[in-house]
Amino acid sequence: MLKGNLATRPFYNDRLVSLTVGVIAAAVLALTAFNATQLYSLTRERAVFTKEIKANDDQSRALHTQANELTKTIDMSYMKALHGNVSEANYLIDRRTFSWTAFLGLLEKTLPYGARLVEVSPKPEKNVMHIDITIVYKAQADLIAVVDAMEATKLFKDVTPSARNPNDDGTQTALIQAIYLAPMGEAPQTRSGRRGQP
């Protein structure tokens, strides 16, 4: 066979070409092996995740089925009645809660200089807060001023002074009875549509 070489300085280095091709082939093989390893690893992880997802789905379905079965055993009419009773109880508790801070702050504004507070007795009855207030005063005008000031707040009604007793120091003690109209929320609707009663 006739070989022609048009190069001015012919150069044949088959070993360099073979080495280059070998390095490239080795790199391709290494890259292919790495990709295959990664693909196998990811496939295994995906299989694990798929198994976990299936187990979670099965557990979710089982819990859902159990919840449905439990729901069927609940007496809804009883639950509605219980909810109504709880609402009424909470309402009554709120109604009977007595705020000493608000009440004493209000009395402090109403007491004139010549009168002082001795005793306070709140007496809740049927959602109505009755108050017994014992005061010591110097002059009859002080007692009248206390009653007028309490009525002027619009938070007391039926303010009635009674049981006036003289003291040794020239002062008098009086018992004032009233109904305290503390701000209260509306009663919740009961099962029968009426307002909550105690």
C-alpha angles and dihedrals in degrees: 000000000000115000121197127197119190095183116109089225110028115214125187116183106162092163093061092049092047091048092050092048090047092051091049091047091049091049090049091048092048091048091047091049091049091049091048090050092049091047091051092047093048091046090053092048090048090052090051092048091047090052091049092048090051091049090049091048091050091049091047091051091048092050091046090052091049091049091051091049091049091047090055090055093054117099101227094193089056091048091051090049091049091049090051092049092049091050091051092047092050090048092051091048090051091048093051095046107112118206106211092184094057093041097048091044088055093048091049089060093049102046114096122221093261096056133067132193117245107169141001124196119184113202115186113202125174094336091313119113110218115193129201112196122186116200136175115219138175104215135024088244089064092056092048090048091054092050092046092047092050092050091046091061090064087219094097129057135181090026105185126174115209144152098047113188128182119233129214093250093060095261125114132226120219134183114220117196121196145147113252112218098200114180106269134175125243120276115256119249112264127215091270092049093250124122116267114275125194 
